Amino acid sequence: MQLISNRSGFFGFDSGVSNGVRNDSAPLGGGCGSASNDAYIPDVFFGINLTQACISHDASYATCGVGQSFADDLFRTNIQSSCTEQGGNALVCGLISNVYSLGVRIGGGSAYKAAQAQSCLISE
């Protein structure tokens, strides 16, 4: 059962998760969202695929010494660029990038701290 799914055109939403497993065989949290909320955070929003921007954001969080604000600002920029490249207009791309940016600013603190703790410990 896909919790968020309607892949058709402009109203395309897809979490990338069916029956508790990612459709791309990546581990939960391997796209947009964490392992605990992957099924609820769309990888495709208004028909725009955000997976690569989310993967890059996770990589930024997991790079020792990268600040959360920097990673979150880069995430917003990457979503905006990816959306435009996929044919999104300014209104849609602005909406999507602002929604996801707000989401990581409000809910990304624990993921950022955990990723930094792991990456900085490994790099020392």
C-alpha positions in Angstrom: 0.0 0.0 0.0 1.5 3.3 -1.0 0.6 6.0 1.4 1.2 8.9 -0.9 0.8 8.1 -4.5 -0.7 9.9 -7.6 2.0 9.9 -10.2 -0.1 11.5 -13.0 1.1 14.8 -14.3 1.0 18.0 -12.2 -0.6 16.2 -9.2 2.0 13.5 -9.1 3.0 12.6 -5.5 5.0 9.5 -4.6 6.8 8.6 -1.4 8.8 5.9 -3.2 7.7 3.4 -0.5 5.3 0.4 -0.9 4.6 -2.0 1.9 7.4 -0.6 4.1 10.0 -1.0 1.4 11.5 1.6 -1.0 10.6 1.0 -4.6 14.2 1.7 -5.7 15.6 -0.9 -3.3 17.5 1.7 -1.3 17.1 1.5 2.5 14.3 3.5 4.2 15.5 7.0 4.4 17.4 6.6 1.1 15.3 9.3 -0.6 13.4 12.1 0.9 12.7 11.6 4.6 14.3 9.5 7.3 13.9 5.8 8.0 11.0 6.5 10.3 9.1 8.9 8.0 10.1 7.9 4.5 6.6 6.7 3.6 5.2 10.1 4.4 7.7 12.4 2.7 7.2 12.5 -1.1 10.2 11.9 -3.4 7.9 13.2 -6.2 5.9 16.4 -5.4 3.6 18.0 -7.9 5.2 15.7 -10.5 8.8 16.9 -9.7 11.3 14.2 -8.7 13.2 15.4 -5.7 15.1 12.2 -4.9 18.6 13.5 -6.0 18.2 16.8 -4.1 17.3 14.7 -1.0 20.2 12.4 -1.4 22.6 15.3 -1.8 21.1 16.9 1.4 21.7 13.7 3.3 25.3 13.7 2.1 25.7 17.3 3.2 24.4 16.4 6.7 26.8 13.5 6.8 29.9 15.6 5.9 31.8 16.4 9.0 31.9 20.1 9.7 29.2 21.2 7.2 26.8 23.5 9.0 23.1 22.7 9.1 22.1 26.1 7.7 24.5 25.7 4.8 23.2 22.2 4.0 19.6 23.4 4.2 20.2 26.4 2.0 22.0 24.2 -0.5 19.0 21.8 -0.4 16.6 24.6 -1.2 18.8 25.7 -4.1 19.1 22.2 -5.4 15.3 21.6 -5.3 14.8 24.9 -7.1 17.3 24.0 -9.9 16.0 20.5 -10.2 12.4 21.6 -10.4 13.2 24.2 -13.1 15.2 21.6 -15.1 12.1 19.3 -14.9 9.9 22.0 -16.4 8.4 23.4 -13.2 7.4 27.1 -13.3 8.5 29.7 -10.8 5.4 29.3 -8.6 5.5 25.5 -8.4 9.3 25.4 -7.9 9.1 28.2 -5.2 6.4 26.3 -3.4 8.2 23.0 -3.4 11.5 24.4 -2.4 10.0 26.4 0.4 7.9 23.5 1.8 10.9 21.2 1.9 13.2 23.9 3.2 10.8 24.6 6.0 10.5 20.9 6.7 14.3 20.4 7.2 14.6 23.6 9.2 11.9 22.5 11.6 12.4 18.7 11.6 15.9 18.1 10.5 17.8 18.9 13.7 18.0 15.4 15.1 19.0 13.9 11.7 21.7 16.6 11.3 23.1 16.0 14.8 23.1 12.2 14.3 24.8 12.4 10.9 27.4 14.8 12.1 28.2 12.7 15.2 28.7 9.6 13.0 30.7 11.3 10.2 32.9 13.3 12.5 33.6 10.3 14.7 34.6 8.2 11.7 36.8 11.0 10.2 38.8 11.5 13.4 
